[in-house]
Amino acid sequence: MSDQAPTNPPLANQAVLLFGEVLMDRFPDRAVLGGAPFNVARHLRGFGLAPVLVTRIGMDSAGEEVLQAMGRFGMAMLGVQHDAAHPTGQVEIRLGTEGHSFDILPDQAYDHILGHDAQLVARCVRPELVYFGTLTQRADSHQALQAMLQASDAHAFLDVNLRDPWVDMDVLRWTLQHADTVKVNEEELDRIAAWMDIGGDTPMTRGESLIARFGLHSLLVTRGEEGAWWLDSAGRHESVAGEPVIDLVDSVGAGDAFASVCILGHLLRWPMSETLRRARQFAAGICRLRGAIPEDDRYYAPFSAAWGVAFTTDTR
């Protein structure tokens, strides 16, 4: 796996602020923690960064599991809000021959994140990068994200996650307007282009039009087993070919794993070709696990060593 000697500085003081859901992914045989912002935060912590997740959990057994897991992983708790009226989020996952499908329950604790508290956390953390998605914005939490982004001028990384019926065109448009980097899969890119009358005969030309329409800095497009590509506002382009995953268990969380390494590459100023290759490599590794995240921090050590990332679990 090694491709270079460690050269990068320790990352413990590189703060990333993440906004959104943490929930229980309920598979047919067991339940595991999930939610894209939580998954990305867990990966960043495993690589030695100091992520702060702004989320909301219920005062229930699932919420206790969230807190216990965050404690085991050494993740900061200051962004976690507690809700006595709504349950910790849950998603029913069904596995099939063509992948997995979701049943996302409504009116969960993460739908009611308080904006004032989120804003205070942003001012305290002063992040280098802010990560957010689209699912959490289906209800009250959209206003909380607005408040939080007003308190930070950090690079805004949008991870699009279009889950019907929880797609609001006005909210999606606002979200794209407030992003610097946008990550989508190719199907999502095509859907957004159709909804918003964005021209282009190919995914690449549609990507160019999306960047121009919303003034984006860059666009990351994943293609599953076929790889991924990147495009920026200056017209620069990089791509990585796909490769089959040996010993595939499930693909849940592969996109979150990809996003976490793209964030790592952004903070460490890796060449985009290296970022894409490493993101694909890490996402493939996660596909060999059940669920979206590893339980043991040692899972990250070989990747960190190979990529020159100073690995640390010190949260002080």
ABEGO torsion letter per residue (X at the ends): XBABBBABBBAAABBBBBBEBBBBBBBAABBBBBEAAAAAAAAAAAAGBBBBBBBBBBBBAAAAAAAAAAAAAGBBAAABBBBAABBBBBBBBBBBAAEBBBBBBBGBAAAABBAAAAAAAAAAAGBABBBBBAAAAABAAAAAAAAAAAABABBBBBBBBBBOAABBAAAAAAAAAABABBBBBAAAAAAAAAAAGBBEABAAAAAAAAAAAAGBABBBBBAEAAEBBBBBAAGBBBBBBBBBBBGBABABGAAAAAAAAAAAAAAAGBBAAAAAAAAAAAAAAAAABBEABBABAAAAAAAAAAAGBBBBABAX
